[in-house]
Amino acid sequence: MFREITPLERLVASEKFDDAWYPGEALGTTVFVETRGITRTTITVLYESREARDTARRSGMEYGMAAGYDRLEALLPTLTGEPA
């Protein structure tokens, strides 16, 4: 569920799964900062407990996220017409 949307700047969303693989809910904050035509994205995830955080860390999710961002990086230039 999105809790805050500030266009071009910030997204805050809660994350909870029907079939929970970690306990509780997580709060993800994504911040976009543009400098000289390059946008830096910072994602912070706050888990309800150390146990939930550690479970997420052990899942290998960083590899899936990295793969998704690699695909996005390859796709974006095709949408803007700029070279990769």
CNS distance restraints for C-alpha pairs under 8 A (distance, minus, plus):
assign (resid   1 and name CA) (resid  13 and name CA) 5.38 0.50 0.50
assign (resid   1 and name CA) (resid  14 and name CA) 5.27 0.50 0.50
assign (resid   1 and name CA) (resid  15 and name CA) 6.83 0.50 0.50
assign (resid   2 and name CA) (resid  11 and name CA) 7.36 0.50 0.50
assign (resid   2 and name CA) (resid  12 and name CA) 5.92 0.50 0.50
assign (resid   2 and name CA) (resid  13 and name CA) 4.13 0.50 0.50
assign (resid   2 and name CA) (resid  14 and name CA) 6.43 0.50 0.50
assign (resid   3 and name CA) (resid  11 and name CA) 7.80 0.50 0.50
assign (resid   3 and name CA) (resid  12 and name CA) 5.45 0.50 0.50
assign (resid   3 and name CA) (resid  13 and name CA) 5.26 0.50 0.50
assign (resid   3 and name CA) (resid  14 and name CA) 7.07 0.50 0.50
assign (resid   4 and name CA) (resid  10 and name CA) 7.56 0.50 0.50
assign (resid   4 and name CA) (resid  11 and name CA) 5.67 0.50 0.50
assign (resid   4 and name CA) (resid  12 and name CA) 4.93 0.50 0.50
assign (resid   4 and name CA) (resid  13 and name CA) 6.94 0.50 0.50
assign (resid   5 and name CA) (resid  10 and name CA) 6.03 0.50 0.50
assign (resid   5 and name CA) (resid  11 and name CA) 4.80 0.50 0.50
assign (resid   5 and name CA) (resid  12 and name CA) 6.58 0.50 0.50
assign (resid   6 and name CA) (resid  10 and name CA) 5.02 0.50 0.50
assign (resid   6 and name CA) (resid  11 and name CA) 6.37 0.50 0.50
assign (resid   8 and name CA) (resid  32 and name CA) 6.56 0.50 0.50
assign (resid   9 and name CA) (resid  31 and name CA) 5.77 0.50 0.50
assign (resid   9 and name CA) (resid  32 and name CA) 4.89 0.50 0.50
assign (resid   9 and name CA) (resid  33 and name CA) 6.70 0.50 0.50
assign (resid  10 and name CA) (resid  29 and name CA) 7.19 0.50 0.50
assign (resid  10 and name CA) (resid  30 and name CA) 5.58 0.50 0.50
assign (resid  10 and name CA) (resid  31 and name CA) 4.52 0.50 0.50
assign (resid  10 and name CA) (resid  32 and name CA) 6.09 0.50 0.50
assign (resid  11 and name CA) (resid  29 and name CA) 5.74 0.50 0.50
assign (resid  11 and name CA) (resid  30 and name CA) 5.09 0.50 0.50
assign (resid  11 and name CA) (resid  31 and name CA) 6.62 0.50 0.50
assign (resid  12 and name CA) (resid  27 and name CA) 7.07 0.50 0.50
assign (resid  12 and name CA) (resid  28 and name CA) 5.66 0.50 0.50
assign (resid  12 and name CA) (resid  29 and name CA) 4.44 0.50 0.50
assign (resid  12 and name CA) (resid  30 and name CA) 6.36 0.50 0.50
assign (resid  13 and name CA) (resid  27 and name CA) 5.81 0.50 0.50
assign (resid  13 and name CA) (resid  28 and name CA) 5.31 0.50 0.50
assign (resid  13 and name CA) (resid  29 and name CA) 6.59 0.50 0.50
assign (resid  14 and name CA) (resid  25 and name CA) 6.78 0.50 0.50
assign (resid  14 and name CA) (resid  26 and name CA) 5.64 0.50 0.50
assign (resid  14 and name CA) (resid  27 and name CA) 4.45 0.50 0.50
assign (resid  14 and name CA) (resid  28 and name CA) 6.13 0.50 0.50
assign (resid  15 and name CA) (resid  25 and name CA) 5.64 0.50 0.50
assign (resid  15 and name CA) (resid  26 and name CA) 5.08 0.50 0.50
assign (resid  15 and name CA) (resid  27 and name CA) 6.22 0.50 0.50
assign (resid  15 and name CA) (resid  28 and name CA) 7.40 0.50 0.50
assign (resid  16 and name CA) (resid  20 and name CA) 7.05 0.50 0.50
assign (resid  16 and name CA) (resid  24 and name CA) 6.94 0.50 0.50
assign (resid  16 and name CA) (resid  25 and name CA) 4.89 0.50 0.50
assign (resid  16 and name CA) (resid  26 and name CA) 6.67 0.50 0.50
assign (resid  17 and name CA) (resid  21 and name CA) 7.50 0.50 0.50
assign (resid  20 and name CA) (resid  24 and name CA) 7.88 0.50 0.50
assign (resid  21 and name CA) (resid  55 and name CA) 7.98 0.50 0.50
assign (resid  22 and name CA) (resid  51 and name CA) 7.92 0.50 0.50
assign (resid  22 and name CA) (resid  52 and name CA) 5.12 0.50 0.50
assign (resid  22 and name CA) (resid  53 and name CA) 8.00 0.50 0.50
assign (resid  22 and name CA) (resid  55 and name CA) 6.05 0.50 0.50
assign (resid  22 and name CA) (resid  56 and name CA) 6.77 0.50 0.50
assign (resid  23 and name CA) (resid  48 and name CA) 7.78 0.50 0.50
assign (resid  23 and name CA) (resid  49 and name CA) 7.93 0.50 0.50
assign (resid  23 and name CA) (resid  51 and name CA) 7.58 0.50 0.50
assign (resid  23 and name CA) (resid  52 and name CA) 5.37 0.50 0.50
assign (resid  24 and name CA) (resid  47 and name CA) 7.61 0.50 0.50
assign (resid  24 and name CA) (resid  48 and name CA) 5.98 0.50 0.50
assign (resid  24 and name CA) (resid  49 and name CA) 7.87 0.50 0.50
assign (resid  24 and name CA) (resid  52 and name CA) 7.16 0.50 0.50
assign (resid  25 and name CA) (resid  47 and name CA) 6.47 0.50 0.50
assign (resid  25 and name CA) (resid  48 and name CA) 6.14 0.50 0.50
assign (resid  26 and name CA) (resid  45 and name CA) 6.50 0.50 0.50
assign (resid  26 and name CA) (resid  46 and name CA) 5.55 0.50 0.50
assign (resid  26 and name CA) (resid  47 and name CA) 4.50 0.50 0.50
assign (resid  26 and name CA) (resid  48 and name CA) 6.30 0.50 0.50
assign (resid  27 and name CA) (resid  45 and name CA) 5.60 0.50 0.50
assign (resid  27 and name CA) (resid  46 and name CA) 5.12 0.50 0.50
assign (resid  27 and name CA) (resid  47 and name CA) 6.54 0.50 0.50
assign (resid  28 and name CA) (resid  43 and name CA) 6.88 0.50 0.50
assign (resid  28 and name CA) (resid  44 and name CA) 5.67 0.50 0.50
assign (resid  28 and name CA) (resid  45 and name CA) 4.35 0.50 0.50
assign (resid  28 and name CA) (resid  46 and name CA) 6.36 0.50 0.50
assign (resid  29 and name CA) (resid  43 and name CA) 5.63 0.50 0.50
assign (resid  29 and name CA) (resid  44 and name CA) 5.20 0.50 0.50
assign (resid  29 and name CA) (resid  45 and name CA) 6.39 0.50 0.50
assign (resid  30 and name CA) (resid  41 and name CA) 6.76 0.50 0.50
assign (resid  30 and name CA) (resid  42 and name CA) 5.63 0.50 0.50
assign (resid  30 and name CA) (resid  43 and name CA) 4.44 0.50 0.50
assign (resid  30 and name CA) (resid  44 and name CA) 6.52 0.50 0.50
assign (resid  31 and name CA) (resid  41 and name CA) 5.68 0.50 0.50
assign (resid  31 and name CA) (resid  42 and name CA) 5.24 0.50 0.50
assign (resid  31 and name CA) (resid  43 and name CA) 6.53 0.50 0.50
assign (resid  32 and name CA) (resid  39 and name CA) 6.32 0.50 0.50
assign (resid  32 and name CA) (resid  40 and name CA) 5.75 0.50 0.50
assign (resid  32 and name CA) (resid  41 and name CA) 4.74 0.50 0.50
assign (resid  32 and name CA) (resid  42 and name CA) 6.70 0.50 0.50
assign (resid  33 and name CA) (resid  39 and name CA) 5.43 0.50 0.50
assign (resid  33 and name CA) (resid  40 and name CA) 5.24 0.50 0.50
assign (resid  33 and name CA) (resid  41 and name CA) 6.61 0.50 0.50
assign (resid  34 and name CA) (resid  38 and name CA) 5.42 0.50 0.50
assign (resid  34 and name CA) (resid  39 and name CA) 4.12 0.50 0.50
assign (resid  34 and name CA) (resid  40 and name CA) 6.23 0.50 0.50
assign (resid  35 and name CA) (resid  39 and name CA) 6.35 0.50 0.50
assign (resid  35 and name CA) (resid  40 and name CA) 7.93 0.50 0.50
assign (resid  46 and name CA) (resid  53 and name CA) 7.89 0.50 0.50
assign (resid  47 and name CA) (resid  52 and name CA) 6.06 0.50 0.50
assign (resid  47 and name CA) (resid  53 and name CA) 5.57 0.50 0.50
assign (resid  48 and name CA) (resid  52 and name CA) 6.63 0.50 0.50
assign (resid  48 and name CA) (resid  53 and name CA) 7.79 0.50 0.50
assign (resid  49 and name CA) (resid  53 and name CA) 6.36 0.50 0.50
assign (resid  50 and name CA) (resid  54 and name CA) 6.00 0.50 0.50
assign (resid  51 and name CA) (resid  55 and name CA) 6.11 0.50 0.50
assign (resid  52 and name CA) (resid  56 and name CA) 6.27 0.50 0.50
assign (resid  53 and name CA) (resid  57 and name CA) 6.16 0.50 0.50
assign (resid  54 and name CA) (resid  58 and name CA) 6.18 0.50 0.50
assign (resid  55 and name CA) (resid  59 and name CA) 6.39 0.50 0.50
assign (resid  56 and name CA) (resid  60 and name CA) 7.58 0.50 0.50
assign (resid  56 and name CA) (resid  61 and name CA) 7.06 0.50 0.50
assign (resid  57 and name CA) (resid  61 and name CA) 7.08 0.50 0.50
assign (resid  57 and name CA) (resid  62 and name CA) 7.88 0.50 0.50
assign (resid  60 and name CA) (resid  64 and name CA) 7.36 0.50 0.50
assign (resid  61 and name CA) (resid  65 and name CA) 6.18 0.50 0.50
assign (resid  62 and name CA) (resid  66 and name CA) 5.94 0.50 0.50
assign (resid  63 and name CA) (resid  67 and name CA) 6.14 0.50 0.50
assign (resid  64 and name CA) (resid  68 and name CA) 6.21 0.50 0.50
assign (resid  65 and name CA) (resid  69 and name CA) 6.24 0.50 0.50
assign (resid  66 and name CA) (resid  70 and name CA) 6.08 0.50 0.50
assign (resid  67 and name CA) (resid  71 and name CA) 6.27 0.50 0.50
assign (resid  68 and name CA) (resid  72 and name CA) 6.26 0.50 0.50
assign (resid  69 and name CA) (resid  73 and name CA) 6.03 0.50 0.50
assign (resid  70 and name CA) (resid  74 and name CA) 6.35 0.50 0.50
assign (resid  71 and name CA) (resid  75 and name CA) 6.14 0.50 0.50
assign (resid  72 and name CA) (resid  76 and name CA) 6.01 0.50 0.50
assign (resid  73 and name CA) (resid  77 and name CA) 7.47 0.50 0.50
assign (resid  74 and name CA) (resid  78 and name CA) 7.62 0.50 0.50
assign (resid  74 and name CA) (resid  84 and name CA) 6.84 0.50 0.50
assign (resid  75 and name CA) (resid  79 and name CA) 6.80 0.50 0.50
assign (resid  76 and name CA) (resid  80 and name CA) 6.50 0.50 0.50
assign (resid  77 and name CA) (resid  81 and name CA) 5.69 0.50 0.50
assign (resid  77 and name CA) (resid  82 and name CA) 4.97 0.50 0.50
assign (resid  77 and name CA) (resid  83 and name CA) 5.87 0.50 0.50
assign (resid  77 and name CA) (resid  84 and name CA) 5.53 0.50 0.50
assign (resid  78 and name CA) (resid  82 and name CA) 6.81 0.50 0.50
assign (resid  78 and name CA) (resid  83 and name CA) 7.75 0.50 0.50
